[in-house]
Amino acid sequence: MVDNDKVRKTWPLHKRLAWHFRQYWQLWLMALPALGFTLLFAYVPMYGIQLAFRDFVPAKGLTGGRWVGMQYFRQFFQSPLFASTMINTFKISLGTLVLGFVTPIILALLINQIGSQRIKGFAQTITYMPHFISTVVIVAMLNIFLTPNTGLIGRFLGKDNVLDSPGAVAPIYWISEVWQHCGWNAIIYLAALSSVDLSLYEAAKMDGAGRLQLIRYVDLPTIMPTCVVLLIMNMGSVLSVGFEKVWLMQNAMNLPGSEVISTYTFKIGIQSFQFSYGTAIGLFNTVINFVFLVAANWISKRVTDTSIF
């Protein structure tokens, strides 16, 4: 019996591609809008990356400026704000990454232990509803709650506004992010837990397993591949702190603790009209994120044999 797959591997590349598109043209047609959208909005704008290496002059266009190489990168590395900006970005990003990764898993495991479907649905709805509140409203709520003397929380924290403290910016950002997105991020873990074979629970209970043992030996192994994939994807944006929220929380008092790469890039590139310098900072941020993504994927592939590429 002839193995058609082995035969096709001997064909020239153009012949294999022609056969592939004849077989799966419906799938490619369905994927075409998404591919076009990605190409248009993710890859075409990469043409502007060259601004990071040119002395951009708007009148001369993207390619009309003088080539300056790594000048703007060196300018950023030598900037007095480089160290503090990187520290603030890492502090806020890593804290958000850790808490935003762990808490949805814990919440999903707890909700999964609820026996009543009505109570489980109610708990899930209540926890993911904050996800739909806009960032502007969230920051306005933080300001109201933390107002000294009159705020729901601020009245217990003294006469000074907590949001004016540089050291308090990161914890407030972490807690508000977890509260807003924890329930929504737990949905994918609940979906993974719903696929667990009920016979595994019954067998574990017959062996004397309690709730903690069920979570440890049945639930966690089930969602672990999902956890690893999501962690790898989150590592790709470890330095991409949400610009809107930090920008809205920022004021003259907490600036030493709230200036991150995204806000610094906006101030340099847009407000100060230093487009090449801002592009260089943004490109540096993207490269670091890509390195984190590749490193996390490589480690995961070696340790757990799970990866995204």
ABEGO torsion letter per residue (X at the ends): XBBAAAAAAABBAAAAAAAAAAAAAAAAAAAAAAAAAAAAAAAAAAAAAAAAABBBBAAAEAAABBBAEAAAAAAAAABAAAAAAAAAAAAAAAAAAAAAAAAAAAAAAAAAABABAAAAAAAAAAAAAAAABBAAAAAAAAAAAABBGABAAAAAAEABBAAABAAAAAAAAAAAAAAAAAAAAAAAAAAAAAABBAAAAAAAAAAGBBAAAAAAAAAAAAAAAAAAAAAAAAAAAAABBBAAAAAAABBAAAAAAABBAAAAAAAAAAAAGBAAAAAAAAAAAAAAAAAAAAAAAAAAAAAAGBBAX
